[in-house]
């Protein structure tokens, strides 16, 4: 509660919370904001963007007042392909539908990848630091091997291999798995360093002196007091993983064509780069969504860092 009050008092973190809550509201209200209306959409697969034709040329918004068109979509006064508030991409994928349902995809990708990486790094780093000896040596050498690979290049390579092996049946998990395999090492090293410090403090030594079990000491006393810096990094990485997954989707290695993913939508603009002044809407709407989503999480993470580690308050990296 104290941390929440401090976050709300900070103008930057408050702005970040408002932005993230806005996207959360859009994600929750997606079935009402952009209802899947057959036969233009897929009720059983709402993340598949409504396709309103097969023309190769993107079509601009059909009305100068996008709010009026959104109202028509929400109230179902017009069919989804008769009203396109944000326009359409090539092959006539509805931008508005893709941006709205892409919000859910962004939360899924960011939270799942960050949670999995945090869990893997927490297990490896905590066991390595607390039990030491050969466990520490083996786990840290394995971590070093993974750290030797450039993150995004390694993720792209693995996603390409998995896509070639599993094809479209791999779905979203191809990109998600690639970002998890090469994303946990920073958490492992960070939590290891904090636990090496915390495990020598008086309360940990006292628990060991009275005969407490090693696992009890680790999970009851050490990890709760060492995990906060790792949580700060995790909160800032949510937006970073959304960016990384968008990059994979742009390259055709993340979401399948036609699925509501912001990176996938931007990829439809590749053939129109020389004429983006004319087809600006293909990049503008999903690009703004990515920008604001990542900015919101970064503002929250930055405020967390200042609150949980006052020594860093007012400093900036780079």
N, C-alpha and C positions, 0 to 999 in steps of 0.2 A: 504493500500500500504506500509506503514511504517513497519507493522508487517511482511509482505511478504519479504521485503528487509532484515529484521533481521533474518528471517528463512533461507533465502538463504545464509547469511553470516556464519551461524552456521554450521560447518561440519556435526554434528550429524543430525540436522534437515534436512539439504540438502540431506543427505543419505536417511533419512526416506521419503522425498518427492520423490526422484528418485525411491525408492522401490514401493511406493504406485502408482506412475504414471506408472511404468512398469506393475503392476497388472491391473491397469485401462485399459492400452493399450491391454493387453491380453483379458480382459473381452469384450472390444468393438470389437476386431478382432476375437472373438471365432468362428463365423460362417465361417470365412476364414481359421483360423488356424486348426480347427477340424470340417470340414463341415459334417453335417449329410447326409450320403449317404445311401439311401434305397437299399436293404431291411435290412441292418445291423443296421441302426439307425432309428430314428423316426422323420421325418421332422416336424410333428406337435407338437412333444414333444422333443425339442432339449436337454432338461436337463436329459433325460433318456439316460444312458450310452449305447453305442453300445455294444451288446453282440455277441461275435463271436463263440459261441458254448456253450456246457454244461459240458465240462470236469471239474472234481472237482479239478484238480491240476493246480496251476498257471503256466503260460508259460512265459519264460524270453523274453527280447527284441529280436526281430528277426534279428537284425543287430548290429554289433559292432559300427556303426556310427549313433547315433540317429538323428543327424542333417540332414543327407541324407534321413532318413526315414520321418522326419517331412516335408522336402521339397516335398517328393513324396505325402504325404497326402494333403498338401496345394495345390499342382498343380494337384491333382487328377490323378496322373500317376498310382496309384495303389489303389485298393479298401481298405476301412478302416480296414477290417479284414485280409488283406494280409500284412499289414504293421503295426507293433505295436512298436513304438519307445521306450515306457516305459514298455512293456510287458503287461500281462493280470493278473487279479486276479483269484480266484476260480470262477467257472462258466463262465469264459472267458469274464469278463467285461474289456473293453479296458482302461488301466490306463491313457494313454495320453489324450484320449477324456474326461475322468472324471476329470483330473486335470485342463484342459483348461476351460471346462464349469463350473467346481467348483469355478473358480474365480468369475464368475458372481454371483453364489450362495452366496459366501462369502460377496461380496459387498451388496447384497440384505439383507442378514441376519444381518450383522453388522449395516448398515445404518437404516434399518427399526426398529430393536429393540432399538438401541440407540436413534433414533428420537422419538419413542413412549414413552420411559421411560423419556426422557428429557422433552417432552411436558407435560406428566402427573405430573412429579415432579415439573415443573415450575408452573403449575396451582395451585396445592395444596400448595406448599411452599410459593408462592407469596401472595395468598389470605390469607393464615394462618398468615403470618408475617404482612401484611399491615392492615388487618381489626381486627386481634387480638381477644380478649375476647373468647367467646364460640366457634367461628370458629377455632381459633388457638388450643384451648384445644381439641376439638373433632378430628380435622384432625391430630394432632400430636399423639394422643393416638392410632388412627387407624394406623398411620405410625409405632409406637412402636410395635404394634401387628404383623405387617408384618415383622419388623426387627427381631422379636424373632425367626423366622424360619431360619435355615441355608439355604443360597441362593440356592446352587446347589442341595442339598437334597430335598428342597421344590419344585424346578423346575422339578426334576426327578419324584417326586411323582405325581405332577399335570399332567405332560406329560403322565405318565403311565395311570392315570385315564381317561384323555381325549382320549388317544389312544384306551383304552378298550371300551369307549362309542361310539366313532365315527369311529374307525377302519381306514382303508386306505383312507376313504373319507375326513379325517381331513387333510391329506397331510402335508405340511411343517408348517402350521399354528398351529399345536399341540405344537411343540417345541417352535416356536416363541411366542405364547401366554403365555406359561409357563414362559419364560424368561422375558416377559414384566410384568406379574402380580407380580413377586417377584424382580423386578429390579429398580423400580422408587424411592424407599424410600431415597436412598442416595442423589439423586438430590433434592428431596423435602427439606431435612434437610439443605443441603448446600445453596440453594437459599434462604431459610427462614432466615438463619443466616446473610447472606449478606444484605438482604433487611431490617432486623431489624436495621442494622447499617446505611444503605444508607438513609432510610426514615427520619432520624433525621438530615440530613445535610441541609445546608442553602438553596440550590436551591429547595429542596423538601418542606421545610417550607415556602419559598417564594411563591411557586405555590399554596400551601394550603391557604396562607394569602390573595391572590388575588381572591380566590373563585373558583379555578379550580376543576373540577369534580374528585372524588376519582379514578375512573377508568383511567381518563386521566393522572393523576399524576403517577399512578402505571405503566401504559404501556408506557408513553411518557418520564418520567423522572427517575423513580426508576429502573425498570427492565433493561433498556439499560446500566445503570451504575453498576449493581450488577451481571450481568449474566456471566461475563468473567471467573471467577473461575469455574463455572459450565460447561462452554464450554470446558475448559481445561480438566476437568475430563471426559467429554463426548468423546473428541477426543481420549483419552487413553482407554476408555471402548469399542470402536468399535472392537478392536482386542480381548478384553476379552470376548465379547459376541460371537464372531466367535469361540473362543475356547470352550465356554460353549455349543454352539449349536453342535459343533463337538463331544463333550462328549455325548450329547443326541443322536446324530446319531450313535455313536459307540455302544450305549446301545440299539439301535433299536427304539428310541423314537423321533428322529428328522426326517431326510429325509427318504423316503421309500427306500427299497432295490432296487438298480439299478439306483438311481438318482445321478446326478453329485454333490456330496458333499464330501469334503475332509475327514470328520469324518466317513462318510459311507464307503468310499474306504478303510480307515485304518481298519475298522471293518472286512473286508474280510481276514485280516491277523490273526485273532484270532486263527484259527485252525492250523496255521503254525508257532506259536511262537517258538516251540522247533527247528524249522528248518529255522529260519530267516536268518541265514548265507547263506542259499541257495536261499531263496525267499526274499532277502533284498529289492528288487525293489517295493514290495507291500507297504512297509512302507516309504521308502526313499523319493519318489517323492511327495506324498501328505503331508508327514511330513515336508519336506523342504518348501512346499508352505505355510503351516500353520505358520511355524516358521518365515519366511520372511514377511508374511502379517502382523502378530501381531507385529513383530519388527518394521516395517515401521511406523505403527500408534503410537506405544509407543515412538519412537524417535521424531515424530512430536509433540505429546502431551507433552513430557518432555520439548521440546524447547518452546512451548507455555507457559508453566508454568513459565519458567525463564524470558520470555519477559513480560508477563502480571503481574507477581508478583516478582519484583527484590529482595524482601527480601528472597526468597527461592533459589536464584541463587547459584549454586554450592553445594546445599544440596541434600541429597538422603535419602529416607525413608528406614529404616531397617538396 
